[in-house]
Amino acid sequence: MKLYDQLLEVLEAHGVRSVYGVPGDAINPFIEAMREHDAVDYVHVAHEESGAFAASAAAKLTGRLQVCAGTVGPGAIHLLNGLYDAKKDRAPVLAILGQVPTEFLGTDYHQEVNLPALFADVAGYLAEVRNVAQMPHVAIEACNAAVATGRPSALVIPHDVGSRSVDARPITVFSPDDAGMVVPPPAALDALHARVRDAKHIALFVGEGVRRGADHLLPLAEHLSAPIVHALRAKDLVPESSELSAGGLGLLGSRGGVKAMHECDLLLVLGTDFPYRDWYNHECDVVQVDTRAEVLGRRRPGALAVHADAAIVMRWLLEHAEARDDRRWLASVQKTRKAWDAELERQEAIDRSADRIHPQAVAKVLGELASDDAIFTCDTGEVTVWGARHLHLRPGQRFTCSFNLASMAYAMPAAIGAQLAFPDRQVISLSGDGGFNMLMGDLLTAVKYQLPIRVVVFDNHKLGLIKMEQEVEGYPETETDLKNPNYAALAKAMGAEGFHVREPGQLREVLGEALAADGPALVDVEIDPDELTMPPKVDVSQAFGFGLAKFRELVNI
């Protein structure tokens, strides 16, 4: 048995089915080992960054270990952005990093870089394997650490070490299913109960940390007559059709979410480390529940810290907190939310313009046409706003983006990872033109493996969010325009189906045809380049900066 054979045994025990990367000399022994094993396939991507994004997305969607690989030097370096996405979103990913042969380590050999130093920040666990006696121990620890902490692990393996013989040894696997739940101390529950009892207007602010207890969320909100505000990562956890949903928060959020946040007298923060302090209510009482003790009180100082699994706390409140029949607070939030929804509906109308497709309509129609269990991957930029606000999810659908790193180019590689993780589900990528341009070559990966992903490019010929950021700061628009190709023709040249639409009346028909395609398909949707992404609330400084920028653009100063 070779070292990489033993590593594959560990990966197989974790249920790993795919390893994403680009072949290269230092990892060729690893690729050969996979060729001889049926359980794990090597997915040859066009760019290692795409491979790391694919692994990160699959890890977020499944909660299980995913793997990417990069050869010595440039190949390993290219993985970094996707691994930082996994780190920021706490996705269990293992990176296998090829290195120069051991005899040349430290000699500034061809392509040699100090991989342990380079990956020390992104990896929660990192080991350089120079001796076969380290196996399978380091492989077991690397995989278990990634699953247990949600932070990437990295193994640096010199070229000559990977093909050496090792002794067969037993393997220990830590599965997400084996993870225990953090139980709060009685004193914390007593303090929580007192605050809930004394509050008049309670709001729930939820994030990814409630996913394990999602079945308790709506019953708890109903029990407390409390509106639910969600962070973006919990968009697919809170049914938008529910009267209990207030909407999102932040620049991507809603007025209902803002009202619930800023008019409650008790805010229960459940499983989210939402980073934007300015969007929190700093006058109300706050209780924060999280399994990560280090995040408690970080964003909202003075909060009652409850170190616990949100599922346990929600279930406990359902059993011990008094039910509330007074719905006036909830009704007032719903009134604001419905007014906001009416505004969104106006923006989403296909016939709002005779000659321009508005991006809000694209997102809405996609949501209407998609399968009941569709998975949506979303890019970073203005398209994130369209996805967050106008893609109306149904129960059973999933939504992922680069939530905390907020990297461009995530959507299409994420769709590749999602499709391989869920081969029987429909996967739709909402790609900005700027993000798609960065890693467009990996449409070839979808074609190569006949992955039926749907890539919808929101084509406005500019970096729209950057343009708005410039203008909010008072700067005139500078260098945000894009020279885009004919994306439909490009897709066809790559072997995918390509569609193009620029007339509002053709939008639904063309999107429907693309979703019904047999293999990978791309839709180039030319959207209104002048559409604004307005936050749910605008302060005076933002308005002044935007006006100043427009004046400078007009007079060219």
Secondary structure as GFF3:
##gff-version 3
##sequence-region A 1 557
A	DSSP	alpha_helix	3	13	.	.	.	ID=ss1
A	DSSP	beta_strand	18	21	.	.	.	ID=ss2
A	DSSP	three_ten_helix	25	27	.	.	.	ID=ss3
A	DSSP	alpha_helix	28	36	.	.	.	ID=ss4
A	DSSP	beta_strand	41	44	.	.	.	ID=ss5
A	DSSP	alpha_helix	48	62	.	.	.	ID=ss6
A	DSSP	beta_strand	66	70	.	.	.	ID=ss7
A	DSSP	alpha_helix	74	77	.	.	.	ID=ss8
A	DSSP	alpha_helix	80	88	.	.	.	ID=ss9
A	DSSP	beta_strand	93	99	.	.	.	ID=ss10
A	DSSP	three_ten_helix	102	104	.	.	.	ID=ss11
A	DSSP	alpha_helix	115	118	.	.	.	ID=ss12
A	DSSP	beta_strand	125	128	.	.	.	ID=ss13
A	DSSP	three_ten_helix	132	134	.	.	.	ID=ss14
A	DSSP	alpha_helix	137	149	.	.	.	ID=ss15
A	DSSP	beta_strand	153	158	.	.	.	ID=ss16
A	DSSP	three_ten_helix	176	178	.	.	.	ID=ss17
A	DSSP	alpha_helix	186	198	.	.	.	ID=ss18
A	DSSP	beta_strand	202	206	.	.	.	ID=ss19
A	DSSP	three_ten_helix	208	213	.	.	.	ID=ss20
A	DSSP	alpha_helix	214	224	.	.	.	ID=ss21
A	DSSP	beta_strand	228	230	.	.	.	ID=ss22
A	DSSP	three_ten_helix	232	234	.	.	.	ID=ss23
A	DSSP	beta_strand	245	248	.	.	.	ID=ss24
A	DSSP	alpha_helix	255	263	.	.	.	ID=ss25
A	DSSP	beta_strand	266	270	.	.	.	ID=ss26
A	DSSP	three_ten_helix	277	279	.	.	.	ID=ss27
A	DSSP	beta_strand	285	290	.	.	.	ID=ss28
A	DSSP	three_ten_helix	293	295	.	.	.	ID=ss29
A	DSSP	beta_strand	304	307	.	.	.	ID=ss30
A	DSSP	alpha_helix	310	320	.	.	.	ID=ss31
A	DSSP	alpha_helix	328	348	.	.	.	ID=ss32
A	DSSP	three_ten_helix	350	352	.	.	.	ID=ss33
A	DSSP	alpha_helix	359	369	.	.	.	ID=ss34
A	DSSP	beta_strand	375	378	.	.	.	ID=ss35
A	DSSP	alpha_helix	382	390	.	.	.	ID=ss36
A	DSSP	beta_strand	398	401	.	.	.	ID=ss37
A	DSSP	alpha_helix	411	421	.	.	.	ID=ss38
A	DSSP	beta_strand	427	432	.	.	.	ID=ss39
A	DSSP	alpha_helix	433	438	.	.	.	ID=ss40
A	DSSP	three_ten_helix	440	442	.	.	.	ID=ss41
A	DSSP	alpha_helix	443	448	.	.	.	ID=ss42
A	DSSP	beta_strand	454	459	.	.	.	ID=ss43
A	DSSP	alpha_helix	464	472	.	.	.	ID=ss44
A	DSSP	alpha_helix	487	494	.	.	.	ID=ss45
A	DSSP	beta_strand	497	501	.	.	.	ID=ss46
A	DSSP	three_ten_helix	504	506	.	.	.	ID=ss47
A	DSSP	alpha_helix	507	515	.	.	.	ID=ss48
A	DSSP	beta_strand	521	526	.	.	.	ID=ss49
A	DSSP	alpha_helix	540	555	.	.	.	ID=ss50
###
